[in-house]
Amino acid sequence: MSHANILVVDDERGIREQLEGILRDEGFSVAAVGSGEEALAALSRELFDLVLLDILLPGMDGLEVLRQARAAGHRTPIVVISGHAGAELAVRAVRLGAADFMEKPLALERVLVTVSNTLAAARLEQRLAVERGEEPVLTGVSAAIVELRRQILLAAPTDSRVLVSGPNGSGKEVVASLLHRNSRRAAGPFIAVNCAAIPAELIESELFGHLKGAFTGAVEAKRGKFELADGGTLFLDEIGDMSLLTQAKVLRVLQESRFSRLGGSQEVRVDVRVIAATNKDLEAEIAAGRFRQDLYFRLNVIPLNVPSMAQRREDIPLLVEEFLREFERRTGLHPKRVSGEAMRALQGYAWPGNVREIRNVVERLMIMVTEDEIGPEHVQPQPGGERQQWSGELTTLKEARERFERSYVEQVVHKCNGNMSQAARVLGLERSHFYRKLRALGLQPIDRPQATR
């Protein structure tokens, strides 16, 4: 983690200058102060990755600085330094939250090893805190999923940006997580941001961080997601919902690998691989003036498409069984099996909510069905009806509208035997608009060859 920001606290000017020189030569940003009071003030106005803190200071000593910093909620790793070494002092420092202890006189090698190890430990702790602790799995044997797994393994080892497209609930974050875990950045953090879930006025603070007092409510400094993902992968989910202003700032970070926190002027450099995802047709969004074309070109270096469940119906039994076993392990509920007739009913449903909807429905069946076997009477809707209803997850009006559109378009294409021109005419759409609509709904346009006379 070169370019980390380090605070040196020592009342001896010579030692401050020596440490500044050593650390700057290694590529770190360094600030130096001579008292405990100045140290606490610096911690309250700026974000540091590490503090080197002398114990013997005029006025407030280093142990008191350590105590007050932890009491104020500062989690920055602090290495204490003392010319009066002793096991008792080291134990007191560790009990107060010190990450390590160094004795004076300081040896160059010892300083660099301690700094490196402390920063590495902090990054590992951060990664473990962020990750869910679950191995992502792309379940399925369908041709679409087999091909997607192949593409992931080809793209993962590179640092190229990836744009993952697909309908809601299809597993775009799983794809992003697999790209990260199979990359050279796997030991670094994987940070996911749902751009659609964060209010427009807060998205910049979430991405770039802010300093104390940068805006109303900014009561303390905060690192943004770009900074937290340094050395790893940042996943920008639903990138199509990002405002044009924020798009411009993200574009600059992609171009220059640096940014400033809100309320600050100091530039922060980051080394981040960006993976973006969307359920929208970004080309249509560009045409409508809602998405920047230059950002699209930056993100869409490697395009990956996650199929809808309508394109991989043969995977439904595998997913149902996987989620049954998962909920058994997680809840301790009695194991259940799905009858053949019930499984056929599940395969006959359109699953507009995709993998997410299957997971929610299986969870409900595990809890609500008291018998050992899940039968067709437990599964709704029954296949074959013109109106398919489902008593599973509640959803927003926007998602419900998208589900209906996807289901209706699928039915029209099916009734037209895969003839895209005929389906477009039935729907009253121009062919080019119809293809854009298919992509936006996560459906694959495939023209079936016409019989020759």
N, C-alpha and C positions, 0 to 999 in steps of 0.2 A: 504494500500500500504506500508507494511513494506518493509525493504531494499531499500526504496527511498534514494536518495542522497541529502543531505542538506548542504548548505554553511552557516556558522555562521560568521558574520562580526561585531566585537566589539573590541574597543581598550583596554578594561579592561580584563586582563588575567584571573582574577577570574571568570568573567561572561562567558567568552569563555569556560573555563574548566567546569563550571557548566552546560552550555547548551550541551556541547559535551557529558558529562556523562549521563544526562537525556535522550538525544536522542539515544545514543548508547544502553542504557539499554532497549529501546523500539524496538531495531532491525534496526535502521536507520544507513546508512553510513554517516559520518560527516567529513567535512573539515572546518577548522577555520582559519581566517586571521584577522589582526588588523588594516587595513586601507582600505580606499575607492579604492586607486590605486591597492592594492593587490586583492580586490574583483573583479574589472573589468578584471584584468589579469586572475583570476581563471575562470570567466565566459567565457572568450574567448578561453580557452584551455580545458575545461571540461564541461560535461553536468550535470546540477543539476535539481532536481525536485522542490526545494524550497530554498529561501534565507531568513535568519533572519538577518535584517540589522539595526544596530544602527544608529540613526540620527546624534549624536554628535561624529564626528571622527576627528582626527588631519588631517590637510590638507583638502582634499576633503570631504565634509560632506555627510551624507547619502542621502539627497534629490538630490544632484548633481549626486551621484552614480546611483540613481534610474532613473534620467533623461537621463544620458548617456547610461545606460543599455537599456532603451526602445528605444532610438534613434538608437542604434546599432542593433536593431531587436531582442534582447533577450526577449523571452516571458515567461521565468521562473517566477512563482508566487513569489512575494517579500512581506514579512511581515516586516514593519518597527517597531523599538523599540526606545523608548525615556524615559529618566528620567524627562523630562520637558513636561509633558502632557499638551495638550491644543487642543481645538476643531479646531482652525485655522491651527495648524500643521498637524493634522489628515486629514483635508480637502485638504491641499496642497499635502500631500503624496498620497491620493487617486486620486487626479486629475492627478498626475504624473504617475499613474498606479499601486500603491500599492494594494495588495490584502486584507490586514488587518493591524491593528495597535495595538501594545501592550505597556503598560506602565511599567516602572521600579518602584519598585522592582518586579521582575518576580516571579509569583506564579507557582509552578510546574503544578498544575491542568490546569491553564489558558494556559500555553505553549503547553501542550499536546493536549488540545481541539482545540486550534488555528491551530496547525500543522495538526491535523487530518482533520479538516473541510476544510482547504485550499487545502490540497492534494486531498480530495474527490471532491471538486468543480472543481479543475483542470482536474481530470479524467473525470468528467461528461461533461465538456466543450469540451474535446478532443473527447469523444465518439459522442457527437452531431455533431461535425464538420466532423467526418469521415463517420457517417451513412448517407444514402440517405434520410432517413425519410420516407421510404416506407415499408409497411408490406409485406414480401415475401409470395407468394401464390403458392401452387402446385395444379394447376387447373386440374381437370379430374375426371371421374367416372370409368375409365377402371380398370380391375382387377390389372394390373401392377402398376398403380398409387395408388390405394387403399392399396395395399400391401406395397408400398414404404412409404406411410404416416404412416402406422402401425410401420414399422421398425424405422423410424425417432423418433417417440414418445417413443419407447423402448430404443433407443441409446442415445437420447438427455440428459437425467438427469445424465448420467455417465460422467466421465472424460476420458473415453477410446478414443483412436485415431480412426478416421474413414477414410477409403479410398473410395472415391466416384468415380465410373467409369461410362462412358457413352460417346456417340458421341458428337462432337462439337455442341453447341447450344441447348442441351437437357435440361439444367437447373441445372447443377451441383452446381453452386453458390447459387441458390435458396435453394437447399437441405442443403448446408453448413450453410446458414443463418438461416434456420428453426431449425437446430440442435443447433445453438447458442442461438436463442431466446427462445427455450424450455429447456435450461439448467440452472444450478445453476449460470452460469456465465453471464446470460442475461444482468445484469446491467453493465458488463464490456465491453470493446471495441471489435468489430468484424473487424479485419483487413484482407483484401484480397490482395493477391499478385499473379499476372499472371507471372509465371516463364518463359513462352515462350516469353513474350513481353519485358523482360529486357535483355540487352546485357550481355554476359557472364562476361565481365570485371567489370560490375556494380552490379551484383546480390548479391555479398557478402556485399557490402556497403548498399544495400537496406535492406537486412535481418538483418545485425548485427550492422549497423551504423558505423560512423567513427569520428575521431577527426580532428581538423583543421590541414592541412598540411600532412594528411596521404597519399595522392597521389596528382598528378597534377590535379588541379581543385577543391580540397577540401578546399574552402576558409573559411568554418566555420564548426563547429562540428554539427553532425546530428545523431539523434536516428534512429535505424533500426526498421524494422517491428516487430521483436521478442519483442523488448522493448516496442513498442507502444501497443502491444497486451497483455502486462502483466496484469494478472487478468481476461483476457478474452479469445478470440479464434483467432487463426491465421489460415487463409485459404490459403493453397499453391495450387493454380490452375495450371494445366499442369505440375505436378511434374516430369513427364517423360522427360521433356525438360531440366532439370537441369543438369549441368555438374557433372562429377564424383567427382571433387575436392570439389564443393559446397555440394554435397550429403554427403561427409564425415564430413563436418563441421556441417551440419544440424543433422546428426546422433549423434554427440557429444552433441549438445544442448538437443536432446531428451533424451539422457542417463543421463546427468548431470544437466540439467536446468540452465546452465550458459555458458557464452561466453565472449569474449573480443571484443571491437570495433576495427575496423581497425586503426592502428597507436597507439593503447593504450595497456597497460598491465593489467590494473585493470579489474577484472572479474565482470560481471554484472549477477546477479541472476534474473531469471524470472519464473513466474508461468503461463504457457500458455497451453491451449489445442490446439493441432494441428489437423486440418482436411485437408487432401490432396485430390486432384482430378486429373484424367487423362483420356484421350481418347485413350491411348495406351495400348497394352497388355504388362504389366510390366513383366510378366513371360518370354515372348519372348525377351524383352529388357534385362533381366538378362542373358538369354542364349546367347545373342549377345554381352555381356560384356559392355552394356551401362547403366545398372542400378544396384546398389548395393543390393545384396540379403538381407543383414542384415538390411538395411534401409527399404526395402519392408516389412520385418517381423515386424519392429517397427511401420510402418504406417498402415498395413493391419490388425489391431486388429478387427475392425468391417467393413466388406465390404458391401457397398451399391451400387446397380446398377440402373442408371437412364435409363429408356427405350427410344428407339428412337420413332419418330412419327409413323413409320411403325408398331410398336408393340402396338400402342394406337390410332388407327384411329378414334375410337368413341369419342375421346376427342377433335377432330379438331373443330367441331361446337362451343363447349364451349370456346375454346381459341380464335376463330375468334370473337365471341360476346364480350368476355372480352376485347380484344384489341380495338374493335370498340368503346366501351363505354369509355375506357381509353383515346383514342385520342379525343373523343368528349369533355370530361372534360378538357383535357389539352390544346386543341387548340380553343375550342369554335365553331368548325365547325358544320354545320347542321347534325343532326342524319341521319344515313343511315341504311338500312336493306339489308340483303343478300337474294336473291331469292333461292328457293329450288334447282333449277337446278344449280345455281352458287355454292351453298354449296356442292352439290354432286360432282361438278368438283373439288372443293378444297379438298374434301375427297379422290378423286381419284388420286391426285398427291402424289408422293413418299415423298416429303418434306425432302430431304437429309440434309438440313440445320436445320431441327427440329424446336423447338419452336421459336428460334431466327429468322428463315426465315419466319415463319408465321407472327410474329410481324412486320417484315420489309414490307412484302407484304400487310398486312392490313393497315399499315400506308400509303403506296403508293396509295392503293385504296381509302382511305378516302380523300386524297388530290386531286387525279387526276380524280376521277369519279364525274361528276357534277350532275348526276341524284340522286333521293332519294333512288333508288334501285340499288344495285350492281348485274348485271345480268351475264349470262355465257359469253356474248361477252366481258366483262371486265376482265374475268379470263383466264389466260393462265398458263400452257398449257391445251388444251382440253384433257380429259382422253382418253385412248385407243390407242394413237399413239405409234409407236415403239420408236421414238426419242422424249423425253420430254424436252422441253426448257422452261426456265422461265426468264421473264424480270425483276426479282426482284433485289436482292443485287448483287453487284460485289464482287468477292472473290479472294483469292490467288490461284495459280496453284495447290498447295498442297491440299487445301480444295476442289477444283473442281475435282481433281483426286480421292479423298476420296469419294466424292458424287457419281461419276460415278461408282466406285467400289461397293459401297453400293447398288446403284440402280440395277446394273447388277446382283450382287449376289442374291438380293431379287427376281429378275425375274427368275433366274435359279432355286432357291428353290421352287418358286411358280409353275413353269412348271414341276418340279419333284414331285409335290404334297407333299412337305415336307419330301421327302425321302433324308436324309442327305448323305447317302452313294452314291446314284445315282448323287446327286448334286456335290459332291466332284469329282466323275469321269468325269462329264461333264466339270468341271472347270480345270481338269488335276492336282488336288491337292491330296496329301495323306490325309487321314481322320483326323489325328491329326493336320496337318497344316491347314486344312480347318476349324476346330473348333477354332484354334487360330485366324484365319482370321475373323471369325464371331464375336468373342469377341472384336477384335480390331476395327471392324466397328460398334460396338454397337448393333449387332443383336443377337437374342436369338436362340441358336440351340435347336430345338425341333423335335425329331424323331417321325413321325406318325406311329402308329402300322401297321404292314403289315397284310394284309388279309390272313387268313389260308385257305388252300384248304381242 
